[in-house]
Amino acid sequence: MFPAWPWQTGAVAFGLLGVIVYSYRSRKSKFHQLPLPPGPSEPPLGQYPPRKIAQWIEQYGPVVSLNDGKNVLVIIGHHQEAIDLMEKQGAFLADRPRSVAGGDILGRGMRFVQLRYGEQFRRYRKISHVHLQVKTAQTYEPIQFAHAREIIMDMLNEPTLHRQHIKRSGKTTYTSLDDPYLLRLQRMVPRIQGAMAPGAYLCDEYPILKYIPGYGRELKQWGQEEYDMLFGQFKWVKSQVESNIAPQSVTKDFLDHSDENKLYEPEIAYLSGSLVGAGSDTTAVAISTVLMAAAGFPHAQDRVHEELEVVVGGETPPTFEDWSRLIQVQAFILEALRWRPINPSGFPHRAMKDVIWNGMCIPAGAIVLGSNWSIGRDPSVFHDPEVFNPQRWIGSDGEIREDMKIFTFGYGRRACPGVHIARRSVYIAVALMFWSFTVAEDPSDPIDDTAFTPGVVSHQMPFSLMFKPRMDEALLRNTFG
């Protein structure tokens, strides 16, 4: 055999490279020849009300797409498809679309929920899992129980302010209604959620705008206010840690393990602040939703009261130790959050590669939403979905069913890392509320259970409730006072 000349070797290498490129392009071409999921002809811009999305799901199928040739939006609206795509293929949907307004400008690139998938996100995620796992979440139970007790007293004293009282339930230290940090947090949360909404600011479509002098002045001002609030809270907790007087909190946990976490101080401030801020807001909305459902569906509430009388009795209130036995309480919470989901349209994901499903392609770069409103109304899983029926969650063995899910806390690798703390906050607040009161509608001010704000987190519009003590009021005050 004769040795190959240099030009021959180069030709062979070039030929092999050509075969590889051709194979890759053929594979990509094959994928891109696959159709998008069906959908309406509207361009994927702006916000779509949950009921409009539900109409599309009914018309076009469990996965729909909107496409203007540049942007692709894919919406998943059925239970099994959410599991198959958002959960089982969640590794390919773990990214977020870039948010210039909410993430870059307002959040200074440190807001956990809006981080792009990459090294920073993986680091934040790992740290959050370590500090928010079940074992750690259990250490917050005494604080959460104390908060729930305080809410009962608040409802006795000022029942008309029920929504304001509940807004304090997600904090790690209990505060008054006029607490400066709480007030600043309540101002900041709507700004953040507004900036997260698709199409809310032009710079999300044209990122170059953020470099133009004067653009986004309001966002930058809000960003400074948020930084001052979060870093001020961080410094306060740090001083308490240094003085050995700090109560249990997420920030304290991060500081106690600062060497292994390798976070610098602004990152700790934003990470802990994001977890607490988002957690307190969504927890408050969840509890208010349960109370709205209790007033609207008194027969379902009666079944919860019957269970509490059997399992707990009327002398001592329920505790975390009763959680596994209070099946009706668990089922009522699940049904309420299915009926009126906290985030009906879901948070946006971004496909990091082509995702093939059922002969169709969700292309890389597409924005993907799990429509919690539609998923919770999938008739193949939730029979008579418009009927409020907590019993649907209870299996023949008397336990909560494992084959049904709602995705209140997100999907896959973007699921909320604080889920264990949030679930405990909602449970104990609801359990104590049902044990203490019969929650009723005010006949003079009927509830509009369709009146919710638009946005990534859907808040109830103001509504009235009546709290009727289920025992002598003096005894109830003595129990929680």
N, C-alpha and C positions, 0 to 999 in steps of 0.2 A: 504494500500500500504506500502511495506517495504522500508525503506530508502536505497538509493544506497550506496554500499560499495565504498571506494576510488578507488579501481582498476576498478570498473565498470564505475565510472565517467570519469576516465582517458581513458578508452577504447572508451566510447562514444565520448569524445572530439577528440581523435585520429582518430576515424572513420569519424567524421565531417570534420576534417582537410583533411583527405584523399579524401573525396568527393570534397572539394573545389579545392584541387590541381589537382585532375583528371579532373574536369570541366574546370579549367584554361588551363591545358595542352591539353585537347581535343579541346578547342576553338583555342588555338595557333596552334595545329596540323591541324585543319580544315583550318585556314588561310594559313598555310604554304603548305597545299596541293594544294592551288590555284596556278595556273601557274603565272610566271612572264609575263609581256607584251612580245610579240615576238620581235625578233631582230637578228642582225648578230652574228656570232660566235666569233668575235674579243673580246679580253679581254678589260675591261674598263680602259685602261691606256693611258696616253698621251692626246694630244689635237686633236680634229676632226674639219676639216674645215667645215664651214656652209653648203657648197654645198654637201659635203659628207653626212652630217646629213639629208639634204633635200632628198637625194636619199633613205636613209633608211626609212624616213617617208613615202615616196611614195610607197616603196616596202612592208613595214611591217605594216603600219598603223599609226594613230595619236600619239600613245605612244609606244616607243620602249625601249628595255633594252639590256644591255651588261652585261655579267656575267662570271666570271672566277672561281666561286665556293667560292671566298672569298669576292670579291668586286662586288657590283651591281651598275650600272649606268643606270638611267632612264631618257629619253629625251622626252619632250612633244613638239609636233610640230604642233598642230592645235589650232585654236582660242577657240572653245567651251571647249575643254579639258583643255586648260590653265585656263579658268575661273572656271571649275568644280573642278580641282585639286589644282592649285596654288593659287586661290583666295578663293573659298568656303571651301576648306580643308586646307587653308594656315596655320591654327593654328598647324597642325601636320607637316608642312614643314618649320617651322620658324627657324630651327637650321641651322648652317653652319657646313660643315665638318671641322675638326681641321686642321689648317694651321700652321705647326711648323715653316716653313721658313718665310712666310709673316706675320703671326699673332704673334707667340711667340717670334721669334728672331728679325725680322725687326721691328715689330710694338709694341714690349714689352707688348703684351697682352692688348693694349688699342686702337687698330684700330677698329673703330665702325663697318665698313662694314664686318669685319671678326670675330666679337665676336660670341662665341657660345651662344645659347639661354639660358638665365638664369638671375639671379638677376642684374648683371652688364648691360647686354643688355637691360633689361626692364627699368632700371633707365636711361640709355642713351637715349632710345627711347622716354620715357615720357618727358624728358627735351627738346629733339629736337623738339618734337611736340608742346610743349608750346611756344618755341621761334621761330619756323619756320612756324607757322600756317598762314593762308591767311592774317589775319589782320596785323601780324608782317611783312610778306613778302611785303605788300604794302608800308611799311615805307622805303624800299630799292629802290623804284621806282625812286626817284630823282637821286640817285647815278647811277642806271642802265641807266637812260636816258642820263646822262652826259657821261658815258662810251661809249654808242652807238654813241653819237655826235662826240666824239674823234676819234672813229674808222672811221667815214666818212672822217674826215680830214686826218687821216693816209692813207686811200686808195687814196685820192687825191695826197698826197705827195709821197708815196712809194707803189704803187699798187702791185709790185712784192713780197712784204713782207706780203701779205694779211693774211696768216696763222699765222704768228707771231703776227700781230696786234690783231687778234681775240683771241689769247691765253690769252690776258689780260682782256677779257670781264667778267670773272667770279669773279674777285677780288672785294673786297669792297672798295678799294682805287685804283685809276688809277695810273699806273706806266709806266716808260719808258721801252724800250726793253732791256736795260742793267741794270735794277733794280736788285740788288743782291738777294733779296728774290725770285723774279720771276725766275731768272736763277737757283737758287737752287731747287725751286719747280719743274721746268721743267726737271731737272736732276733726281729728286727723283721719280716723277710719273711713268716713265717707269720701274724703279727698283721695285716699289711696285707692279705694274701690272704684271711684269714678275714673281715675287715671288708668286703671287696669282694663277698663271696658274697651273692646276693639273699636277703633275709629274715633275715640274720644278726642284725640289730639292729632293734628295733621303731621306732627313730627314722627309718629309711628309709621306713616306711609312714606314720608320723606325725611329720613334721619339727618340729612344735611342741615335741616332747619335748626337743630340744637346748637350749631356753631355760629349762627347768625346773631350778632349783638342785639340784645333786647328781646329776642324770642324766648318764650317760656319764663318770663320774669316772675309771674305768679307761682309757677311750679317750683322755681328755684327758692323763692321765699318760703313756700310750704316745706320744701326739703330742708331748709335751714332750721325751721321751727321743729320739724320732726327730729332732726339730728340733736338739737338742743334738748328736746324732751327725753329722747332715749339715752343720750349720754349723761344727762343730769340724773336720771334714774339709776343708771349704771354706777355713777360715782357715789351716789347715796348708799346703794347696796354694798359697794366695795368698802366704804368707810365702816359700815356695820360689820362686815366680814373681818376687817382688820381689828375691830374692837371686840370680836367674838360675841356679838349680840344679834347677829343676823338670823332671822327665821328661815325656814326651808323655802327655797325659791329656785326657779330655773337659773337666774343670774348667779345666785350663790353656788349652785352646782357647777356652773361653767368656771367660776373663779376658783373654786376648790380644786379643780383639775386643769388649771390653765396651762401647766407645763406640758401635759400629755395632749391637750387639745390643740396647742399651737395656734391659738387665735390671738390677734392683737385686739386692743381694747375696743376700738370702734366696731369691730366684727362681733365681739361679745354683746355690745350694746344693741346692735341691729338684730342679731340672731335671737337673743332672748326677748327683745322688745317685739319682734315680729311674731314669735310664738305666743307670747302673752296677749298682744293686741288682737291678733287674728283669733286666738282661742276664746278670749272673753267676748268678742263680738258674735262669733258663730254659736257659742254656748248660750248666750242670751237669746238669740233668735230661736234656737231649738227649744228652750224652755218656754218661751212665749208661744211658740207654735203648739206645744203640748197643751198649754192652758187654754188657748183658743179652741182646740179640738175638744177639750173637756167640757167647755161651755156649750159647744155646738152639738155634742153627742152625749147627752147625759146618761143614756142607757149603757154606753161603753164605760163611762166613768163609774157607774154603779158596780160593774163587775170588778173593777180595780178596788173599790171600797170593800166589797165582799171578801176579796182575797186578803186585803190588809187586816181585816178583822180576824180571819182564820189564822194567818201566818204570824202576825205581829201582835194583835190585840189592841186594846185601847188605853193601856197604861203607860207603856214606853214606846217611843217613836222607832221607826225602822232604822237600821244601820247598814253599813256595807256588808256585814255578815249575812244579812237577809237577801242580798241581791239575787243569788242563784235560785231562791225559793219564790221570789216575787215575779212569776212568769207573766201575769197580767200587766204588771207595771212595765216590764220589758216590751211586751207586745204592743202596748198602747204607745210607747215612745217610738217604736219602729214604724207603726202605722201612721202616726202623726207626721213623721219626717218623710214618709212616702207620699202622704196626702198633700203636704205643702213643703217641698224640699227647700232646704236652706239656700242651696245654690242650684236653682232649677236648670240652668243651661250648662253648668259645669265650668271648670277652669280650662283654658285652652292648652292643648298639647301641640307639639310640632313633630311631624314624622321625620326621623333622621335617615331613613332609607325607604325604598319602595316596600310597601306592605301589601302582599297579595292575599285577597280574601274572596272566596267563592267566584273565582274567574274574573275578578275585578282588581284594580290597582289603586291603592291610596298612595299617591306619589310622594317621594321625598320632598320635604319642604311644606307639605300641606298642613294646615291648621286642623286639628282634630278635637272635637268636643264630644263628651259623653253627656247627653241630655238627660239629667236626672229626672226631670218631669216626665219625659216619655218613657224612660226605662221603668219607672215606678208605676206606669200605666200599661205595661206590656200585658195584653189580655191572655197571652199563653201562660203567664206565670201568676198574674194578679187578676183573678176572676172578678168581674164587676168592679173594675178599677176605680170608678167614681164613688163607690160605696165605702164609707169609713168602717172598716171591719178589722179590729185588732186580732180577732180569732184566726185570721188567715195565717198568722205567724206561728201558731201553736200546732205542733204535730200530734199524731195519734198517741205518742208516748207522753204527752203533756209538757214537752220541752219546746224551746224555741227551735224552729226548723233551720236546718243547716243548708238547705238547697235553695233558699231565697236570700237575696241580698239587695240592699240599697247602698249607694255609693256616696253617702253623705260626706265621707272623709277622703274622697278622691280615689284614684286608680293607680295600681302598679307602683312604680318607683316614685311617683309623685303623690302618693297618698300622704295625708297629714301625719307627721311623726308624733304629734301630740294626741293621737286618737285615744290612748289609754287614759290620759288625764281628762280629756273632754268628756268621754263616756261616763266617767265617774262623777264629774260635776253635774251632768244632766241627770243621771240616775238619782243621786242623793237629793238634789233639789226637788225633783218631781215626786219622789217617794214621800218626802216630808210634807210636801204641799198637799198631796192626795190624802195622807194620813190626817192632816190638820183641818182641811177644808173640803166643802163641796163647792166647786167652782161653777158659777152660773152666769148666764148672759143677763145684762141689765135690760129689763123690758122697755125702759124708756130710751134706750140707745142700742138698738140691735147691731150685731157684729156683721160687717161685710168681710167674709172670709176669702174674698178674691182680691182685697185691697192690699197689695204688696208693692214695694218699690221695685223698679227694674234694676239690673246690675248683677255683678258676679255673686254677691250675697243679697238675697231678697228679704228686706225687712218689712215687718207688718206696719201698715199705717196705723195711727192711734186707734185703739179700740177699748171699750169699757168692759170690766168684769166685776162680778160680785163674789166675795169670799165669805162663805157661811161656815163658821166653826162647827166641826163635827162633835164637839164636846163643850162643856162649860168654858166660856172664854177665859175666866179667871184661872181655870186649871190649865188651859192651853198656854196662857202667859207664864204661869208658874213653871211649866215644863221647859219652855224655851227662854225664859227671862234670865 
